[in-house]
Amino acid sequence: MSDTVVNIGWAVLFALIGGAAGSLLLVWFSPRIPAIFNKITPDMDEGKEILRGNRAVADYFGRIVSAAIVGVSIIIAAAVLGGLIAALH
């Protein structure tokens, strides 16, 4: 087998392992992000405010949580890309 085929095989393997690890990390972090946000704002119950119809809290909470999830996803994508680059060199 040539070195190119071996390198491509390693790159695919690293991408699959990195993707699986990234998916597990994202699933693990996603429910914890709202809990961290709740600890930052201890005097406000965001869930209760959202149920009461407080749209401002719902918008702010949604933006913070979604931004945190996107941030974690970017970090995981960078890790997978780093694995691919390492496998191809």
C-alpha positions as CSV (number, residue, x, y, z in Angstrom):
1,M,0.0,0.0,0.0
2,S,1.2,3.4,-0.7
3,D,1.8,6.1,1.9
4,T,-1.1,8.2,0.5
5,V,-3.7,5.5,1.0
6,V,-2.4,4.8,4.5
7,N,-2.5,8.6,5.3
8,I,-6.1,8.8,4.0
9,G,-7.1,5.8,6.1
10,W,-5.6,7.5,9.2
11,A,-7.3,10.8,8.4
12,V,-10.7,9.0,8.0
13,L,-10.1,7.1,11.3
14,F,-9.1,10.3,13.2
15,A,-12.1,12.2,11.7
16,L,-14.5,9.4,12.8
17,I,-13.0,9.2,16.3
18,G,-12.9,13.0,16.6
19,G,-16.5,13.3,15.4
20,A,-17.7,10.7,17.8
21,A,-15.8,12.3,20.7
22,G,-17.1,15.7,19.7
23,S,-20.7,14.5,19.5
24,L,-20.4,13.0,22.9
25,L,-18.9,16.2,24.4
26,L,-21.7,18.3,22.8
27,V,-24.4,16.0,24.2
28,W,-22.7,16.1,27.6
29,F,-22.2,19.9,27.6
30,S,-25.6,21.0,26.1
31,P,-27.8,20.3,29.2
32,R,-25.1,21.8,31.5
33,I,-25.0,25.2,29.9
34,P,-28.4,26.3,31.1
35,A,-27.4,25.1,34.6
36,I,-24.3,27.2,34.6
37,F,-26.3,30.2,33.4
38,N,-28.8,29.6,36.3
39,K,-25.9,29.7,38.8
40,I,-24.7,33.0,37.3
41,T,-28.2,34.5,37.9
42,P,-29.2,33.0,41.3
43,D,-32.0,35.6,42.0
44,M,-33.9,34.8,38.8
45,D,-35.7,31.6,37.8
46,E,-35.5,31.8,34.1
47,G,-37.9,28.8,33.6
48,K,-40.5,30.4,35.7
49,E,-40.1,33.8,34.0
50,I,-40.4,32.2,30.6
51,L,-43.6,30.3,31.7
52,R,-45.0,33.7,32.9
53,G,-44.5,35.0,29.4
54,N,-41.5,37.2,30.0
55,R,-40.3,37.4,26.4
56,A,-37.2,39.4,27.2
57,V,-35.9,36.7,29.5
58,A,-36.7,34.0,27.0
59,D,-34.9,35.9,24.2
60,Y,-31.8,36.6,26.3
61,F,-31.7,33.0,27.8
62,G,-32.1,31.5,24.3
63,R,-29.3,33.7,22.8
64,I,-26.9,32.9,25.7
65,V,-27.5,29.2,25.6
66,S,-27.4,28.9,21.8
67,A,-24.2,31.0,21.7
68,A,-22.5,28.7,24.2
69,I,-23.6,25.6,22.2
70,V,-22.2,27.2,19.0
71,G,-19.0,28.0,20.8
72,V,-18.5,24.5,22.1
73,S,-19.3,23.2,18.6
74,I,-16.6,25.4,17.1
75,I,-14.0,24.1,19.6
76,I,-15.0,20.5,18.8
77,A,-14.7,21.2,15.1
78,A,-11.3,22.7,15.6
79,A,-10.2,19.6,17.4
80,V,-11.5,17.3,14.6
81,L,-9.7,19.5,12.0
82,G,-6.5,19.3,14.1
83,G,-6.7,15.5,14.1
84,L,-7.2,15.5,10.4
85,I,-4.2,17.7,9.8
86,A,-2.1,15.6,12.1
87,A,-3.1,12.4,10.3
88,L,-2.2,13.9,6.9
89,H,1.3,14.9,7.9
